[in-house]
Amino acid sequence: MAVKEAYCLFVFLLIFIVSVQAQTEQKKAEGLVGSYLFNHTKNTSNAASFKFNPIKALRSPFENTKLYKNLLRKVDSLKIEGKRIDARIAKMKTTAALTQAKKDSYRLSKELTTASDNLIDYITTYKGQQIGWILKTRYPIKNKRGVYSYIQKTFYLNKELTQVDSAR
């Protein structure tokens, strides 16, 4: 009988380990946040009263990329060059200089449009690398008078879903 019991225990543990690993990211995140709330918040009610939004991937921002900075620098430098041309036009006296300034302004306008379009395309198509997870939740908390009110918080979880990095 002892061998049979040991075998059953082994199978049970194996099933348990597989089921724990198979938990969805949503369930893992909800478990982490629930545990975090019970450890860091006084007077919370039971976990069944927590309302969780769907988990979302937290991605690196496009503002930190080299390509974004280069595209933005290009747009800014073209704007500055356009202001210089505009300032020169007011001071020009010959028709040839004025004609050349208008050509330069037109060329610059086309370059600025292209650079701006490239910047917008980059921003709208940027996906970024996943750096963690975001889970918003709403939960009741008891005040000093014993009355429950709902609080909404956003939790930032690490990429591996092993800890809550911060809550706001």
N, C-alpha and C positions, 0 to 999 in steps of 0.2 A: 504494500500500500504506500510506503514512503516514496518509492520511485514514481508511482502514479501521481502523488500529491506534488512532488518536486517538478514533474513534467507539466502539470496543470499550472503551477506557479510560474514556471518558465514561459509558457504560452501566454499567460495573462500579462506578464511583464513585457513580453515582446509586443503584444497587441497594444498595450498602454503606451509604450515608447513610440510605436509607429503612429498611433493616433495623435499623440502630442506633437510629433513632427509634422503631421498632416494638417494641423490647425491652419485655418486661413490667416492671412495677415490681419484681417479685420478682427478676428477673435483674439489673436495674440495681442494686438494693440489695445483692445478693450480690456483684456486681463491686466496688462501693464498699467493702464490708466486707473482702473478700479483699485488695484493694489496701491498705486501712488496716492490716490485720494484717501483711502483708509489709513495710510501711514502719515499723511501730511495735512489732513483736514480734520478738524473737530466737528462733531455733531452732524456727520453725513448720515443719510439713511442707507438702506440696503442697496446692493448693486442692481437689483431688479428695477429700481426707479431711475437708473441712469439712462439718458437718451443719447445714443451715439450717432453721429453723422458717418457717412462712408469715409473710410480712410483714403488719404490722398498722398501721392508721392511728393516729397519736398525736393526740388531741383535747384541746382546751382544757378545763380542769377546771371543773365547775359551781360550785365554791367561790368562784371569782373573779367570778361574775356578780352584777349588782346585784339581780336578782330573788331569787336564792338568799339573799343577805344580808338583804333585806327580809323574806322569809318566815321566816327564822331569828330575826330580831329580833322579829317578831310573836309567834312561839311562846315565845320567852324572856320577853317582856313579859307575856304571859298567865300564864305559870308564876309570875312574881313577884307578879302581882296575886292569883293563887290563894293564895299563901302569906300575903299580907296579909289576905285574907278569913278564912283559917283561924286566923290569930293573933287577929283581932277576935272570932271566934265564942267563943273561950275566955273572953273578958272580958265578954260580953254578959249582961245580967241580965233584960231584958224579952222577953216572948214575941214582940212585934211586931218588935223588932230582930233577934231570932234567925230569925224567919220570913223577913225581908227578906234576911238574910245567906245563908240557904239558897237563896233564889231567885237571888241574885247568883252563888252558887257553881255552881248548876245551869247558869245562862246562860253563865258562864265556861267550864264544862266542855265545853259544846257548841261554843263558839268555839275552844277549844283543840283539840278533836277535828278541827274543820274546818281550822284552820290547820295542824295536823300532817299531815292527809291531803293538803293542798295542797303542803306541803313534800316529802312522800314521792313524790307524783305528779311533781313537778318533777324530783327527783333521778333517778327511775327512767326518765323519758322524755327526759332531757337528752341531746342528741347532741354538742353542742359543735362548734366549728370545727376543721377539721383544721389542725394546726400542724406536722406532721412525720410521720415513720414510725419504727416500732420493728421491729428484726430481731434475734431471738435466734439464737445460733449456738453450736455446740460444736466444738472443734477440738483436735487434739493439739499438745502443745508438749514439746520435749525438755528434761529437767532436766540438771544438771551431770554426772550419771553417764551420760548418753546414753540414758536411759529416757524413753519418751513417756508422758505422762499427759494426760487430757482436761480442758480448761478450758471452762466455759460463761460466755458474756458476752452482755449485751444492748447493742445498738448503737442510738443515737438519730441518725436521719438527718434532714436538712432536708426541707421540703415538696417541693422541686423535685427531690430525689434527685440532688444534685450533690456532697454532702459528708457526712462523718460528723461530727456535732456533738459527740458524746461516747460513751464506752463504759464500761459498769459491769459 
